[in-house]
Amino acid sequence: MTGTAPRPTLEAVAERAGVSRATVSRVVNGGDGVREPLVERVRKAVEELGYVPNQAARSLVTRRHDAIAVIVAEPESRVFADPFFALQLRGISKELTAHDNQLVLLLTEGRDDHARVGRYLAGGHVDGALVFSLHLDDPLPELIQRAGVPTVFGGRPGWSGDGRGVAYVDVDNRGGARDAVRHLVGLGRTRIAHITGALDQTSAVDRLDGYRDVMVDADPRLIVESDFTPGGGERAMRELLTRCPDLDAVFAANDLTAAGALRVLREAGRRVPDDVAVVGFDDMLPVTEQTEPPLTTIRQDIEEMGRLMARLLLRGLERNATDEGIAAAPSSVVLPTTLIRRASA
């Protein structure tokens, strides 16, 4: 085993900088009351010695762990296969890294996972939590509230009425869906089907409502429930072709669903967009630019949603220092969507 040099200590930094140990501690932990010339001397000594603060000791002073739990209420198989989650996690990671915070990823698939996450949060290991892809019957909100952890949710909450008192970041799912269907109507399509997402999630419910806002008298057979996956899109499209072979357009709840629907239409000999126009939702470039034909879709800035979730949480944690945390001053952000026209519609 190769020997390692001892880690530099606060005392060593103090000696190098010519200041007291207490002064070094205040500078390292972000405290006030140290004159700028002394701050510069301490920082220079820290850099020269390669000093790294002991996180456990620092937490005792700052009452912060500089760690944020990111909880995704989906199984591993979906999180690592769906580019939506990669984009949102990238946005979160960039914002946390910019503020020198660590990301702790927690996935939930069943009851045992929920209990484990609840115990972890209650154990005081993180300063806050970012939670997304919740389902309506998910016990996570109650577990988080019980743990007393400041939290920002991704997506409009579905368990608390209109969402008042809960900090969240979402997009205008209903408005985006209306834009998608109006675009299809503007192309002269009259038999417009909708493949929904999982209806135990508010994003899917809002997109279905947006479809119904435009297609007020739509044939109920033109609506098929799915689950935001390519396989779900394939199954739903086959069902639609059986139910309503005269359909001339499809609004899919997300791009992965649309990709599955496009495969089935191609297999069935339906030309897109000549016979059936298709619009998705998300604008995930790994999907939309690889479909045949390229997918017209509703764009939401998924990475920016992640950034804003992290930013909202970190600002709330800073306000906690003055007794004005997220719990005292909740807020939410709803981002706009944009229709992106490609060849499918």
Long-range contacts (C-beta under 8 A, 24 or more apart in sequence): 7-51, 7-52, 8-49, 8-50, 8-51, 8-52, 9-51, 10-51, 12-49, 12-51, 13-42, 13-45, 13-46, 13-49, 13-51, 14-45, 16-45, 16-48, 16-49, 17-41, 17-42, 17-44, 17-45, 25-61, 28-53, 28-58, 29-53, 29-58, 29-61, 29-62, 30-62, 31-61, 64-127, 64-317, 65-124, 65-125, 65-126, 65-127, 66-100, 66-101, 66-102, 66-127, 67-101, 67-102, 67-103, 67-104, 67-125, 67-126, 67-127, 68-96, 68-101, 68-102, 68-103, 68-104, 68-126, 68-127, 68-128, 68-129, 68-130, 68-310, 68-313, 69-104, 69-106, 69-117, 69-120, 69-121, 69-125, 69-126, 69-128, 69-129, 69-130, 69-149, 70-103, 70-104, 70-105, 70-106, 70-129, 70-130, 70-131, 71-106, 71-107, 71-108, 71-117, 71-129, 71-130, 71-131, 71-132, 71-140, 72-105, 72-106, 72-107, 72-108, 72-131, 72-132, 72-133, 73-108, 73-131, 73-132, 73-133, 73-134, 73-135, 73-138, 73-140, 74-107, 74-108, 74-109, 74-133, 75-107, 75-109, 76-107, 76-109, 78-229, 79-107, 82-228, 82-229, 82-256, 83-284, 83-286, 83-287, 84-254, 84-256, 84-282, 84-284, 84-302, 85-133, 87-284, 87-302, 87-303, 87-306, 88-132, 88-154, 88-302, 88-303, 88-305, 88-306, 89-306, 90-303, 90-306, 91-302, 91-303, 91-304, 91-305, 91-306, 91-307, 91-308, 91-309, 91-310, 92-130, 92-306, 92-307, 92-309, 92-310, 93-306, 94-303, 94-306, 94-307, 95-306, 95-307, 95-310, 95-311, 95-314, 96-310, 96-314, 99-310, 99-314, 101-127, 101-314, 108-138, 108-140, 114-138, 114-139, 114-140, 114-143, 117-143, 118-143, 118-144, 118-146, 118-147, 121-147, 121-149, 122-146, 122-147, 122-148, 127-317, 128-152, 128-313, 128-314, 128-316, 128-317, 128-326, 129-313, 130-154, 130-309, 130-310, 130-313, 132-309, 133-201, 134-158, 134-201, 135-198, 135-200, 135-201, 136-200, 136-201, 136-202, 137-200, 150-313, 150-316, 150-317, 150-320, 150-325, 150-326, 150-327, 151-313, 151-326, 152-309, 152-310, 152-312, 152-313, 152-316, 152-326, 153-309, 154-305, 154-306, 154-309, 155-201, 155-202, 155-203, 156-202, 156-203, 156-206, 156-334, 157-202, 158-201, 158-202, 158-205, 163-332, 164-330, 165-330, 166-330, 166-332, 167-312, 167-313, 167-316, 167-326, 167-330, 167-331, 167-332, 168-332, 168-333, 169-305, 169-308, 169-309, 169-312, 169-332, 169-333, 169-334, 169-335, 170-202, 170-203, 170-305, 170-332, 170-333, 170-334, 170-335, 171-300, 171-301, 171-305, 171-334, 171-335, 171-336, 171-337, 172-334, 172-335, 172-336, 172-337, 173-202, 173-203, 173-206, 173-207, 173-210, 173-281, 173-337, 174-206, 174-207, 174-209, 174-210, 174-213, 175-210, 175-336, 175-337, 176-207, 176-210, 176-281, 176-298, 176-300, 176-337, 177-206, 177-207, 177-208, 177-209, 177-210, 177-211, 177-213, 177-251, 177-281, 177-298, 178-210, 178-211, 178-213, 178-214, 179-298, 179-337, 179-339, 180-210, 180-211, 180-251, 180-279, 180-281, 180-297, 180-298, 180-339, 181-210, 181-211, 181-213, 181-214, 181-215, 181-251, 182-214, 183-279, 183-296, 183-339, 183-341, 183-345, 184-249, 184-251, 184-277, 184-279, 184-345, 185-214, 187-249, 187-273, 187-277, 187-345, 189-248, 189-249, 189-277, 190-248, 191-219, 191-222, 191-244, 191-246, 191-247, 191-248, 191-249, 192-218, 192-222, 192-247, 192-248, 192-249, 192-250, 192-251, 193-222, 193-223, 193-224, 193-240, 193-244, 193-247, 193-249, 193-250, 193-251, 194-218, 194-222, 194-223, 194-224, 194-250, 194-251, 194-252, 194-253, 195-224, 195-226, 195-232, 195-233, 195-236, 195-237, 195-240, 195-250, 195-251, 195-252, 195-253, 195-257, 195-258, 195-261, 196-223, 196-224, 196-225, 196-226, 196-253, 197-226, 197-227, 197-228, 197-253, 197-254, 197-257, 198-225, 198-226, 198-227, 198-228, 199-225, 201-228, 203-253, 204-228, 204-253, 207-253, 207-281, 208-253, 211-251, 219-244, 222-247, 226-253, 226-257, 228-253, 228-254, 228-256, 228-257, 229-256, 229-257, 229-260, 230-256, 230-257, 230-259, 230-260, 230-263, 231-260, 232-257, 232-260, 233-257, 233-258, 233-259, 233-260, 233-261, 233-264, 234-260, 234-261, 234-263, 234-264, 235-260, 236-260, 236-261, 237-261, 237-264, 237-265, 238-264, 241-268, 241-270, 247-276, 248-275, 248-276, 248-277, 249-276, 249-277, 249-278, 249-279, 249-345, 250-276, 250-277, 250-278, 250-279, 251-279, 251-281, 252-278, 252-279, 252-280, 252-281, 253-281, 254-280, 254-281, 254-282, 255-280, 255-281, 255-282, 255-283, 255-284, 255-287, 255-288, 255-295, 255-297, 256-282, 256-284, 256-287, 258-291, 258-295, 258-297, 258-344, 259-287, 259-291, 259-295, 262-291, 262-292, 262-295, 262-344, 266-292, 272-344, 273-343, 273-344, 273-345, 277-344, 277-345, 278-344, 278-345, 279-344, 279-345, 283-338, 283-340, 288-340, 288-342, 291-344, 293-342, 293-343, 293-344, 294-342, 294-343, 294-344, 295-342, 295-344, 296-339, 296-340, 296-341, 296-342, 296-343, 296-344, 296-345, 297-339, 297-340, 297-342, 298-337, 298-338, 298-339, 298-340, 299-337, 299-338, 299-339, 299-340, 300-335, 300-337, 301-335, 304-335, 305-335, 308-333, 308-335
